[in-house]
Amino acid sequence: MKESLREEKPADIRELEEAKRKRDSTNTTVTVMDSLYREDQFYIGLTYNLLQKRPDGVSQNSFSTGLHIGFLRDMPLNERRNLAIAVGLGYSMNDFRQNIKITRTDGISNYQVIDEDEINFDKNKFALHFVDLPIELRWRTSTMQSHRFWRIYTGFKLSYLFLNKSKYMDGNEAVRLFNNSDFNKLQYGAYIAFGYNTWNFHAYYGLNSLMKSEAKIEGKSMDMNTLNIGLMFYIL
């Protein structure tokens, strides 16, 4: 009995040991979480699309929009985990409303600039659907505890065109075409996204032409590329 009492630890020592065990447990948990810490795995973007290097007489009308969604694998490069690279897979749809009328005769696509002062059409657009492969370099001020931070992401995107559609409509005529082979299947360009927390400015500039050299208006190739500007939203 006396020996048992001598071996029993005072209450204050037991409390100190219990507090130390809790601290050790907390430190272990933080270390494990930090080793798995990644940022901005999913994205969704909305853009306004501008055609660059348009042929004479070609203009855009209404509002040309883009939708961009996908997944990026975040791979931190340093111990602080605020510098990373990311590689991903995504889908994008880019809509262009303009005054190029596209028709097809005997399997050959024809292009005509519509004089909007003479012809009042209801709708004229082409829409491009892509599978995207982005790769980017990331800098941010994030921490494991906070998801409100500044970011600058910049990179290169390779896109494969798997579907294109064009539509022209006026009071007397309706023309719908699918999978026009004059559009380049492979698109590539550079982009940047920067901002704070939810709101991030996004810009993409296409480095090659949307259309092949065979696509011509009045004998001249349409060497148009695209500039997309808008907002990008990131989700863990």
VENBEL-V467764 format. One line per field, one symbol per residue. psi: psi as a letter, one per 40 degrees, with the letter a starting at -180 (. if undefined). burial: # if it has 24 or more other C-alpha atoms within 12 Angstrom, else .. A space follows every 10 residues. Layout:
psi = ???
burial = ???
//
This chain:
psi = ddddddehii dddddddddd dddddddddd ddddeehiig diihihihhh hifiihehii iahhiihhia hhhhgieidd fehiihhaha iihhhhhafh hhihhfehhi hhhhheddhg idhhiihhhi higihihhhi fiiddhehii ihhiahhhhh hehiiihhha eeihhhiifh eehhdhiiii iihiahbdhh hhhhhheiid iiedhihfeh igfhaihhia ihhii.
burial = .......... .......... .......... ......#### ########## ##.##..### #..####### ######.... ########## ########## ###.....#. ####...... #.######## ########## ##......#. ########## ########.. ....#.#..# ########## #####....# ######.### #...###... .######### ####..
//
